[in-house]
Amino acid sequence: MLKRFFQLFSRQPAEPDPMKYLIVGLGNIGAEYEDTRHNVGFLVMDKLAQEYDATFKDGRFGFTTEFKHKGRTFCLLKPNTYMNLSGKAVQYWLTKHNIKPGNLLVVVDDLNLDYGILRMRGKGSDGGHNGLKNINQALGNNKYARLRFGIGNDFGKGQQVNYVLGEWTEEENEKLPALVTRAAEMCTSFGTIGLQFTMNQFNK
């Protein structure tokens, strides 16, 4: 009996599944944020869910769903913690799904890229983005993949917050569906052919 007790409590944690990925789209919950530039990460997650007939459910720290593609499991997350606490949701679901940090991809809006530029990176600074800043703090590093969705910086002095929390222009809206579709393709590519090949193929 005593031997069995020690066997139960001396088991090593299960190894992360190398075929499982956590794809996180950053945004803010609430109708007032739905069509804003800052919520483009949510748009990409919604597109992936639509493409693979997956349905989001309200869970701890966010809305989640998953689907299978080419032998991989893609776990999607839209944090409901608001942008500044995104790291809490990311850390929780990485642990919950037992996914290694190398299989994490964060989709984020980026003021430093012109509108429509999509660029994947394997690591990097937060670039002044509060969502990435909090994820860096929660994980203790910035060595995780991110897909930066350029939203441009066409705003005057002191207008940054209004710009990122503002709605897309008519011209931006016309191009948005195709860009979101391409971003979704980059997410599944990340899980199938890997970071480097995805960067080579899509980063233009």
Long-range contacts (C-beta under 8 A, 24 or more apart in sequence): 13-98, 14-98, 16-98, 16-99, 16-100, 16-103, 17-73, 17-98, 17-99, 18-100, 18-103, 19-71, 19-72, 19-73, 20-72, 20-73, 20-75, 20-97, 20-98, 20-99, 20-103, 21-72, 21-73, 21-74, 21-75, 21-99, 21-103, 21-104, 21-105, 21-190, 21-191, 22-75, 22-77, 22-90, 22-93, 22-94, 22-97, 22-99, 22-103, 22-104, 22-105, 23-48, 23-74, 23-75, 23-76, 23-77, 23-105, 23-107, 23-187, 23-190, 23-191, 24-76, 24-77, 24-78, 24-79, 24-86, 24-89, 24-90, 24-93, 24-104, 24-105, 24-106, 24-107, 25-76, 25-77, 25-78, 25-106, 25-107, 26-79, 26-83, 26-86, 26-106, 26-107, 26-108, 26-109, 26-131, 26-132, 27-78, 27-79, 27-83, 28-82, 28-83, 29-78, 29-80, 29-82, 33-165, 35-167, 35-168, 36-164, 36-165, 36-166, 36-167, 36-168, 37-109, 37-151, 37-163, 37-164, 37-165, 37-166, 37-167, 37-168, 38-83, 38-109, 38-164, 38-165, 39-109, 40-107, 40-109, 40-149, 40-151, 40-180, 41-78, 41-106, 41-107, 41-108, 41-109, 41-149, 42-78, 43-176, 43-180, 44-107, 44-147, 44-149, 44-180, 44-183, 44-184, 44-187, 45-76, 45-77, 45-78, 45-107, 47-180, 47-181, 47-183, 47-184, 48-74, 48-76, 48-184, 48-187, 48-188, 49-76, 51-184, 60-92, 61-88, 61-89, 61-92, 61-93, 62-89, 62-93, 64-93, 69-188, 69-191, 69-192, 70-188, 70-191, 70-192, 72-191, 72-192, 74-187, 74-188, 74-191, 75-99, 83-130, 83-131, 83-134, 84-130, 84-131, 84-134, 85-134, 86-131, 86-132, 86-134, 86-135, 87-134, 87-135, 87-136, 87-137, 87-138, 87-139, 88-134, 88-138, 90-135, 90-138, 90-139, 91-138, 91-139, 101-139, 101-141, 101-143, 101-144, 102-144, 103-191, 104-144, 104-145, 105-144, 105-145, 105-146, 105-147, 105-187, 105-190, 105-191, 106-131, 106-132, 106-135, 106-144, 106-145, 106-146, 106-147, 107-146, 107-147, 107-149, 107-183, 107-187, 108-132, 108-146, 108-147, 108-148, 108-149, 109-148, 109-149, 109-151, 109-164, 110-148, 110-149, 110-150, 110-151, 111-151, 111-152, 111-153, 111-160, 111-163, 111-164, 112-148, 112-150, 112-153, 113-148, 113-149, 113-150, 113-151, 113-152, 114-150, 114-152, 115-150, 115-151, 115-152, 115-172, 115-175, 116-150, 116-175, 116-179, 117-148, 117-150, 118-147, 118-148, 118-149, 118-150, 118-179, 118-182, 118-183, 118-186, 118-202, 118-203, 119-147, 119-148, 119-150, 119-203, 120-145, 120-146, 120-147, 120-148, 120-186, 120-190, 120-195, 120-198, 120-199, 120-202, 120-203, 121-145, 121-146, 121-148, 121-199, 122-195, 122-196, 122-199, 145-190, 145-195, 147-183, 147-186, 147-187, 147-190, 149-179, 149-183
